[in-house]
Amino acid sequence: MNFISKIACISVLSLTLSAGAVWASSVHIIVNNLNIPSDDVYQSHGTTMVPLNAVQSLPEVSITWNNTTKTVIIDRSGKKTILKVGQKNITIGSKKITLPVAPTLRNGRVMVPLRFIADSSGAYVSWNQKSQTAYVAKASNEIKKKYTSDKLNVSRGAVIKLPKISNLKEFTPKGYENLNTDYYFPEGKSDSFFIQEMDVISFYKASNDHVELI
């Protein structure tokens, strides 16, 4: 690429960014251990935008869409969140909140700021700077109830089903993602465990309604 072509590309990029246009993001989003396709994630004015249907994979949350008014109602155990496409102001219960970027329609889907998912669903959100990964975690009431059981086998069976997060640098070799796993618990405990995948051993510790890779 010659010098003039480079200058032209830089000029176009500058105009695009200054206009607040949407561009592809290298951020990874994991909702309750499920990866959101990177094509479904983008950034707008420095805010990570994700499809609203990511909330549907979280427990105790239902979504109603009114195509006529372009309004979304999210019901979380009776607590309702109301938002309208194109408007930054939303209502969560009795509170009025202003989003950094207005919800928008993109390829037939409602896109919302990542932080909104936590506010509307009661989920836990964690950002891993090392791997550029955002984790959204929320366990079902059933799993949380079983985790607090005084029966050790029930509690252990529940804790391994809690959503996983990590603040560590990614180190697991490629190809290990779908291997059979063995679980090991410290004697008499259910709040932490080891996972062995071939020659890789990971240690997780429970915190609230998720487990973190330690």
C-alpha positions, -999 to +999 in steps of 0.1 A: +000+000+000+015+034-010+017+065+012-013+082-004-035+051+000-025+048+036-034+085+042-068+079+025-075+049+047-065+068+079-088+097+068-118+073+063-112+056+096-110+090+114-143+101+098-159+068+108-148+070+144-157+107+147-192+099+134-197+074+162-202+045+137-203+009+147-173-013+142-164-049+149-151-057+184-125-082+196-143-085+229-154-120+239-188-124+257-196-155+277-231-157+292-235-186+317-207-205+301-220-200+265-201-179+240-219-152+221-207-152+185-183-124+179-203-113+149-231-104+173-209-080+193-198-045+184-189-013+200-205+021+198-190+052+213-168+030+235-197+009+248-199-028+241-233-037+225-247-072+227-280-088+215-308-086+240-316-122+235-285-129+255-307-122+285-330-150+275-303-175+284-304-163+320-327-180+345-359-164+359-360-138+331-387-134+304-388-109+275-418-094+257-413-075+224-439-051+209-430-046+173-454-018+168-440+005+195-405-011+193-407-015+231-392-043+252-404-055+286-381-077+307-397-094+336-375-107+364-396-123+391-421-095+389-396-067+386-400-051+351-376-033+329-390-012+301-369+001+272-376+015+238-354+013+207-337+046+200-341+060+236-314+061+263-339+065+291-352+032+305-372+022+336-361-006+359-387-012+385-394+022+400-360+037+389-352+057+359-318+050+343-300+066+314-280+042+292-246+054+277-259+043+242-295+039+231-308+004+223-309-001+185-321-026+159-294-044+140-301-073+116-335-077+131-322-079+167-324-054+196-288-045+207-282-031+242-252-021+263-236-051+280-240-035+314-277-032+308-280-070+309-267-070+345-290-042+356-321-058+341-315-094+349-297-093+382-267-111+367-231-107+378-207-092+352-169-095+353-143-081+329-111-100+322-087-074+308-060-101+300-083-121+277-106-092+267-135-113+279-167-102+296-185-128+318-222-126+326-232-151+353-265-159+370-274-192+386-310-204+388-327-204+421-329-242+419-291-246+416-285-220+443-309-238+467-291-272+460-257-256+465-267-245+500-280-280+508-265-297+539-262-329+519-226-328+505-234-348+473-262-325+464-242-294+471-213-307+451-235-316+422-249-281+421-216-261+424-201-276+393-232-263+374-226-227+385-215-203+358-177-200+355-157-168+353-119-161+351-096-131+357-066-151+346-046-151+314-059-177+290-037-207+291-058-238+282-044-254+250-066-254+219-085-286+215-092-291+252-125-274+252-148-304+247-128-331+264-142-353+292-136-338+326-129-353+360-139-333+391-121-335+425-132-319+457-113-312+489-124-336+516-157-326+532-160-294+511-182-283+482-172-246+478-142-254+457-131-281+433-105-292+407-112-300+371-088-322+352-087-322+314-059-345+302-028-329+317-044-295+325-058-291+361-079-260+370-090-249+404-123-232+409-137-215+440-174-206+446-184-170+451-220-159+454-238-176+425-208-183+403-174-200+405-141-183+396-110-199+381-082-194+407 
